[in-house]
Amino acid sequence: MKRRLFALTATAAALTLSLASGAALAQVKWDLASAYPATNFHSENLQQFANDIDKATAGKLKITVHANAALFKAPEIKRAVQGGQAQAGEIIFANFQNEWQIYGADGLPFLADSYDEAAKLYKAQKPLIEKKLAEQGMGLLYAVAWPPQGIYTKKPLNSAADLKGIKWRAYSPNTSRIAELVGAQPVTVQAAELSQALATGVVESTMTSGATGVDSKLYESLKYYYDMQAWLPKNAVIVNKAAFDALDKPTQAIVLNAAAEAEVRGTAASKRVNTETLEKLKANGMSIVVPSAQLKADMKKVGDTMLKEWLEKAGAEGKAVVDAFSKP
């Protein structure tokens, strides 16, 4: 009897172990690489996205968000997702303009200079971007615009001539080209290294959002923020297609639903953050300045030049995007 009981117990233990192993195998773990601090609104939105999926799948799909370039630096994330080193990642489209011009459309100064205009431009870009990513073995989950971009400096600006010779932080082909057109010296610095670059004098000016200004404590090194409302570049969350295709259909639907919610939530957060961060910059001693008519005119001229150059490089695809965007 004892021997039979022992055999039954052993069988039960083996069955329990087998079920536990099956459950462990059933759980899927993804890494999601991001380049911005955990406190940035994009990163908070990413974490909520991951949490929503964890809850909706009852832990079946676990996504670990690696913020602040902890897993890969900003320019490396797209390739990492494409190659499967990370199953998902957050990129800023404008970083990849040299690879394909359409990625840089939302980084063109004064083309789309409000949230409504940015949404309209995204609608024009999106079909082309989805097709391109699919060709590269990836998918687009969602995109959220940064707040409008302005100029940070140590000294007052009355016109673009005041930027001549200044060490200008660039993070994309477009921000480098702006520097060249105004006679500044472009220095490539990603968001995670910006504070140090300013503190050590590697750069002394930049064009970015109020959100990045607060994240990087730009008020510790720079004195003025010119609220140019220049453009609203978008961060996009991309996924490795093979990793996504490996999920069962119900899980895929949960991921896509969570992504749609993240896009709406992230856009609302961007608008809120735009107001809050400018107030924080001011509270920390930075002067928030409405640009002079001359400075606006000078920078608009830069934008016109860059749009012309971009259309020449982007060809028929670029014309199609601008035409779709320009329709009433």
N, C-alpha and C positions, 0 to 999 in steps of 0.2 A: 504493500500500500504506500509505504513511504517512498519507494523507488518510483511508483507511478505519479505520486504527487510532485516529486522532484522533477520528473520528466515534463509534467504539465506546466510547472513553474518556469522551467527552462524554455519551453516553447513560447509561453506568454512573454517572457523577457525578450526573446529573439524577435517576436512579432512587434513588441513595443519599440525595440531598437530599429527594426526595419521601417516602421511608420515614422519614427523621428527622423531617420535618414531621408525618407521620402519628403518629409516636410521641409528639411533643410535644403534638399535639392530643388524643391519647388520655389524657394525664395530666390529672387533675382536681385543682385546688387549692382547699382550704377554709381559711377563717379561723375560729378558735374563740376567742371573747372570754370572758375571766374577770376577776373583780375582786380576786382574792387573790394574795399574793406567790408567786413561783415555788417557794419553799421550803415552802409550805403543803401539807399532805398531799392536799388536794383537787387542787391544781395539779399535784403530782407524779403523781397518778393520771390526770389529764387527759393529761399528756405521755406516760405509758405507753400509754394508750388510743390516742393518735395514732401512737405508734411501732409498736404492734401492727398497726394498720391499714396503715401504710406497708409493713411487712414482709409481711403476708399478701396484699397486693395487688401486691407486687413494685414498689412505687413508683407504682402507677397512681392511687392517691388519697393526696394529701399534705395533711395537716392541720397548720396552723401555730397553736400555742397562744399567745395574747397574754395573759399573766398581769398581775396588779397593775393592772387597769383601764387598761392601755396603749392599748387600742383603743376601748373604751367604758366609762363608769362603770357601777357595779352597776345602778342603776335604769334605765339606757338599753339594757341588753343584750337584754332580751326583745323590745323593739320593733325593735331592729336585726336580730335573727334573723327576726322576722316580716316585716320589709320587705326582707330579702335583702342588707342591708349586710354582714352576717356570715352565713355558712352555718350556723354552730352557735354555741352559747354556754352558759355555766354561770350559772344564776340561783339565788337562794335564794327558795323559794316564798313565804315569809312577807312578802317585800317587796311582793308584789302582791295582798295581801288586799283593799285598797280597790277593786281592779278586779273581784275575784270572791272571795267569802268563803272558798270551799273551799281556796284557796291558803294561807290563814292557819291552817288547822286544826292544823298541827304546830308553830305558834308560841304555842298556848294554854298558859299555865303550868299544870303539874301534871296535864294530861290524859294525856299519854304521857311518862313520866319515866324510862324505861330503854330500852336498845337493843331488847329484845324487844317492849316496848309501842310503840316508834316504828315497828318493822317491821309490827306489827299495824295501826297507824293508816295507814301508807302503803298497805297492801293495801286498806283501806277507801276511801282517797282516789283511788287510781290510776285506776280505770275512768273516774271523773268528770273527772279531770285530762287523761287521754288524749283524751277526747271534746272537752273545751274547747279544748285545744291544736290538735286537728285542725280545729275550726271556725275557728281563727285562722290556719290555714295552716302549722302546725308539728307536730312529733312529739316524743315523749318517748323519749330514748335510755336514760338510767339516772338513779338518784338515790342519794345517800349522805348519811346523817345526820351532823351535827356532834356532837362530844361534848356531854354534858349542860351546861346553862347555869348559871352561878353569878353572884354579885354581887361586883364589885370596888369598893373604896372606899378613901379616905384615912384614914377614922376607923372605930373599932369600931362594930358594929351589934348592938343587943340586941333591937330590935323595928323594925317598919316605920316607926314614928314618927321614928326616927333618920335617915330618908331625906328628911324634910320639908325643902323648900327647896333641896335639893342639885341641882347641874347634872348631869343624867342623860343620857348618850349614848343616843340612840334610832336605830334603823336600819330599823324596820318599824312598821306601825300598832300592832301588839301591844306592842312595847317602849315606844312613846309612851303607850299607854293605861295600862301598868303605872305609869309615872311619874306620870300624872295621879291615879291611884287612891291612891298613897302620898304625894301632895303634893310630889313632886319637879318640877324644871323640865326637860321634855324638850328636847333639842337634837339635831337630825338630823345625824349624822356617819357616813359610810360607812367601811368597814374601812381603805381606803387612806389616809384622812386622820386616823385615830384617834390615832396617836402625836403628831402635831402639835397636835391639839385638846387633848390632855391636857397637853402641855408648855406651851401658851400659856394654860391655864386656861379654855378654852372649855367643857370638861366636866371633872367631877371624880369621876364614878362611871359604871359601865356594867354591863350584864348580858349576859355572853357566855361563850364556852367557854374552857377552858384553852389550847386551840390558838391562838385569837385573842390571848389574853393573852401568849403567847410571841412570836407573829408581830409584835405591836405593842409588845413590850417594856414591858408595863404596869407591871412591877415598878420601872421607872425613875420613875414618877409616883405609883403607888398602892401601898398597904401591905398591904391585906387582900383575901383571896379567900374568899367564903362559898360553900361547895360545896352549892348548893341542889338540884342535880339537877332543875332546874325543867322543862326541855323539851329536845328534841333536834330542832332545825329541820333541814330537808333542803336540800341543794344538788341541783339537777337539771340535767342536760345535755340541752338541747333542740336540735332541728335544723329548718331551713327545709324544709318538705315538698317544694317544687318542686326544691330542690337534691338532696334524698334521692331523689325519684322519677326524677331525671335519671340516676342511677347505674344500671348494668346489674344484673340480679338477683344474680349471684354477688358483686358488690361490696356490694350492700345487705346480703346475708347475712353478709358479713365484718364490716360495721359493727355489725350487731345482735349478732353473737357477741362482738365486742370490748367492746360496751357491757355485755352480761350479765356478762362477766368483770370489767369495771371496777367494777360494782356490788358484786360479792362482795369483790373486792380492796380497794375503798375502805372498805367497812364494817369489814373486819378492821383496816385502817389506822386508822380512827377510834377503835376500841376501844383499840388500842395507844397511839395518840397521847394519848388521855385520861389514861392512867397516866403516860406520859413527860412531858407538858407540866406536869402538877401538880408533878411532881418538879423540873422545871426552874424553875418559879416559886418554889418553896421554896428551891432552891439559890441563887437570885438575891435572897434576902432577903424574899420575900413570905410572910406568914403565911397558911397554908391552914387555914380555920376551919370546924368543923362548926357549922351554924347553931343558935341556941338554939331551944327549943320554942316560945317566943313569936314569934320571927321566922318560923319555919316556919308557925305557925298564921296569922299575919298575911298571909303571902304566899299561903297556900292559900285564904284568904278572897278575896284579889285574883283568884286563878285561878277560883274559883267564880263571881264576879261577871262576869268576862270570858267564861266559857263560856256563861252565861245570855244575855249581850248578843250573843254571836256566833250562838247558835242563833236568836235573834230576827231577826237580819239574814240568816242563811244559809237560813232557811226549811226547806222539805222536803228539799232536798239536804243541808243541814247535819245535819238529824235522821237522815237515812239513813246518813251517814258515822259519826256518834256511835253509832247503834244497831248498825251492823256492827262497829265497834270494840269496843263493850261486850259483845258476845256472848262467852260462855266459850270 
